[in-house]
Amino acid sequence: MSWLSFHKPFWGIDIGASSVKAVRLEPIRKGMQLLDIGMKNLPMGEDFHPENLSEALAEALDALIHDKKRPKAVVNFSGKTPLIRYLSLPVMPKDELAEAVKWEAKKLVSFPMEEMLLDYFIAAEDQSQDIKRYELVLVVVEKNIVQKQWAMMNKIGLDLLAIDVNPLSLLSAVRFNHPNDLKGNLIYLDIGAAKTDIAILKEGVLRFTRRLEMGGEQITRRLETELNVSYDQAERMKCEKGMAAEEAIQTFLKEEIDRFIVEVQRSVDYYRAQFRETVFSKIILMGGGALLPGFADYFSGYFDSDVMLDDPFIAISGAESLSDVKMISPRFSTGIGLALRGNC
């Protein structure tokens, strides 16, 4: 999570609940160029058990990455929900700032700090008040979870450079691909198979994050139960027609999506109350869950802001001819963000 600059191209590897996405970028004179990209689905449904994750990841990465040497990579944090908070502190010497951040972190976590890993970065300096202040983003995770993930990545053959949390890797992608949308308040949602990350920026500074334990798999499980079909059949029903499916399927889809929308609205309302903000310039939808047919149009009907599907390749050279990738581009938003680390 520390902001290091890696000069040679490395892999950004997004490990999701349903698939692994791998991306490698290279800086060029006018931006970034895509060197390699790939995606491999992970087993889902009743045939897959969590203890098989290491083996499934090893097989997926072996299919995606063909480096003879141990490939250097940055991966996303895949453990329990990390604590991510916005802090505003007076400008002070960096050693004093580090102690002040630790003090603030102690107020936020119930575990002993020696069991936690803490990191932060200065997002901006506020010059609008009499006292100059740092705007910081604080990240706290359990140390043993990071250690276990690091050990697993080494075991399956990666030379790990860093582990990043999802809202921050997506922040890199948003800043790179949507610089003209950073004025005011911007929302981005990463809708995965098992979870959704909500993040809100103000003037390009991360002010709010929340994780929902809701995603595309939840809809599949509902169809599986209600229609008494297999997991694979339910997944096909969901993905083939989405919101245009026959009435019985559409009813269950809408019920689950409506529950999801209510939670997003609650998050936005909380942000409005905390920061006294009312206007949001845009909502960017990321992740495989956003690709459900008809979802973006249905979702946008509940919000005043413009809603768009993310294209993380919009400012990156080399992806123009990859039509199969472009069709599912929101699934690569996190991978692009990880691969941009240290270059934006």
N, C-alpha and C positions, 0 to 999 in steps of 0.2 A: 503493500500500500504506500510505501514511500515513493516519491516522484523521482525515479531514476531515469537517466537518459541512456538508452541502449542503442549503440551506433550501428550495429549490424542487424539486418532483418531477422526477426524472430517470429515465432508462431503465437498468435492469439487464439487460445482454445477455450471455447464456451462449452462447459459441461452442463447440459440440461437434464431434466428428468426423462425426456423422450429421445434425445439425440445429442451428438457431439458435433460441433461446428469448428472448423480449423481455418484460419486465415493468416496469410503472410503478406505484409506490405513493405514497400521500399520507397524512401523519400526520393523525389525527383525535383527538378528545377521549379516546376509549377505544381507543387502539391505532392500527392502520393500515388503510387502505382501498385496495382494488385499483382503479386507474384504467384501465389498459390491459394486455392480455396477448395473446401470439400465439406461434406456433411455425411454422417453415418447415423442411422437410427439405432437406438438402444432397444432391447426387448422391453415390452410393456405387457400389461395384463397379468393373468393368473400364472403364467409360466415363468415370470421373472421374480427373483427374490433379491433384496438389498445386498445380501452377502456375495452375490455374483457380480457386483458393480465393478470391482477391480478387473476381473477377467473380461467383462464386456467392454470396458474402457480400453484395455490393452488391445483387444481385437479391432475396435473402432479406430484407434490411433494408428495401428499398423496398416490399416487400409487407407488412411488419409495422408500419412506422412512417410515419405520414403527416404529420409535422410540416412546416410550410412553412419554418421556420428549421432550421439545423443542430441536430439533436436532441442534447441533453446526455446523456452516458451514462457508466456504469462497466461495463467488460468484464472477463471473466476472462482471466488469463494463459494463453496457448495455446502457449507454447514448450516447450523441454526441461524436464524435471522440476526444479522449483525446490528449493533447499535450505531446509528448514524445521526449525528446532531449538528445543527448550526449553532455556532457560538459567536458572540461579539465581545471582545476584550480590548482594553486600552492598549495602545502601542507601547511596547516595553522591550528590553533586551531579550534576545532569543532564549537564553538560558532561563530567565525569569518567566518567559512565556510558556516554556515547556512545563515548569512547575505549576503555573496557573492552570494550564490545561488538565494536568493530572488531578488537581484539586477539584476542578469542575466535573471531571469524569467520575470521581468518587461519589459525587452526589447523584449520579445517574444509574449506577450499577449496584446490585445487591451482593455480588461476589467480591471476595478479596481481590485487590488490584494485582497481586502477584500471580493470580490465576488468569489474568486477562492480558491481551495484547492491545496496546493503544497506539494509534497513529493519527496525525492531523496534518492539514496543510492550510496555508493562508490563501484564501480565495480572492480577497480584495482588501483594500484599505478604505475606510469610510472617512471622508473629509467634510461631511455635511454638518457636523456638530463641533462644539468648541474643543472637545477632547478627540484627538485622532484615535480611531479604533481599528483593530483587525477584524475582518470577517473570516471566520475559520470553519472548516468542516472537520468534525471529530468522528473517528471510527474506533469502536471497541468490539473485540471478538474474544471468545474463549481460546486461551492459548493451546489447550490440548487438541481442540478441533483443527486448528491450523497445522499443528505438528503432525496429526494423523493424515491430513490431506497432502501435506508436503511429502511425507514418507510414501504415500500411495503413488504420487506422481513420479517420484524417483524410482519406485519399484517397477512401474510400467515403462520406464525408459526415457522420461523427460528430464532435461537439464533445466530445472525450474528457476526462473529469474525473479518471479514475484507472484503473489496471489492478490487479486484485486476484488473489491466488492462491486456487485452489479450496478448499482446506481452511479458509481463513479466511472466505471468503464463506459457506461452509456453516456455519461456527461461528456467524455472525450469525443464520442461519436457525434453528439449533438453540436458541440462547439465547432467541430471541423466541418460538418455537413450543413448546418443551419445557422451560420453566423448572422444572417439578416433577421432571424426570429428571436434573438436574445434580448431584445428590448422589452421591458415590462415583464409580465409573468407568463411563463411557458410551462406546460405540463407534458411529461412524457411517461407513458405506461408500457412496461414490458410484460406482455401476457404470455406466460409459458404454459407448460403442461400441468404443473403442480402448484405454481405460485405466480403472483403478479407483483411487480415492484412499481410503486407510484412515486414519482419525483416531481418537484416543482422548483423552477428556477426563477429568480428575480434579477434582472439585468445580468444574466449569465452566471449568477452565484446560486449554488444549491442551498435552498432554504428549508426544504421539507422532504422527507422520505417516509414511506410506509410500505410494509409488505403484507399482502393479502394471501392467505393460504387458499387461494382459489385460482383455477386455471382450466385449460381445455379438458384435462382428464376428468375433472369433476362432472362436466357435461356428458362425457362418454359413459362414466359410471352410472349416471342417472338414466340414460337411455338403456344401458345394459340391464338395469334392475326393472325399470318400468315396462320394457318391451320383452323381457325375458329372452334376450339374445346373447350371443357371445360378445366378449370385449371387442374383438376384431370387427364383428358385424356392426356393433354400435359405433365404432370409430368411422367406418365407411359411411354409415347413415349420416353422421354428423358432417363429415368433410365433403361429401359429394354434392349436396344441395344446400346445406346450412339452413338459413332462414327461409329458403324457398321450398323446404321439404313439405311432405304432406302434413295435414293439420295436427295429427296426433304427435308426431315428432316435433313439429314447430312449437307446440304448446309447452313441451318440456324444455326445449331450447330457450324459449322466451323466459320461462320461470327462472332458470339458472342465470341467464344473462341479466335479468332484472335485478336479481340479488347482487350480482357483481356491480351493476351500475349504482345501486344504492350505496354500496361501500365506497365506491369512487367519489360519489357526491358527498358523503360524510367527510372524506379526507379533504376535499376541496373546501367544504364549509368550515372545517377546523382551521385550515390555513387562512381563510378569509378572516376568521375571528381573531386569530393570533397576530396576524400581520396587517390587519385592517386594509386588505386588498379586495377589489371587486372585479376587475377586468382581467381576463386571461386571453392572450393573443392567439394561442394555438394549443391544440392537444395532438401530440404525435404518438401513434400506436405502433408498438414494436412487438416482436415475438411471434411465434407460430399461431398463438390463439387469436391474434388480430386478423389472420387470413381466413377465418371461418366465413364462407360465402354469405354476404349480406350483413355481417356483423358491424362493419364500420358505418354503414348508412344507418342501421338501427341505433347504434350507440350515439351517433351524432345528433339524433333527434332529441336527446335529453340534455344537451349542453348548448350554450350560446356561442361558444368559441368554435373556430374552424377546427375540423378534425381531419387528419391526414394519416395515411399509411406511410411509415418510414421507408425511405430508400437510402440505406447507408452507403451505397456506391455512387451517389449523385455527384460527389466531388472527387472521386477516385478513378484514375485511368486504368484501363485494362479489363473492365467488366462489361463493356458495351456489347460484346458478342455472346455473352453467356446468358442466353435467353432462359435456360432452365433455372439458373441461379436468380436472375432478375425477377422471375415470377414469384419467388418465395423470399425476396430480399429482406423483409422485416425479421426473418429468422436469424439473419447474420448481424444484426445491430450490435449485440454484445461482442461478438467475435471481432468485428471491425474496431470497436472501442478498445478492446484488449490489444489488438495489433497496432493501434495508434499510440500506445503508451510511450511517453518520452519523446514523441514526435509532434505534439500539438500543444 
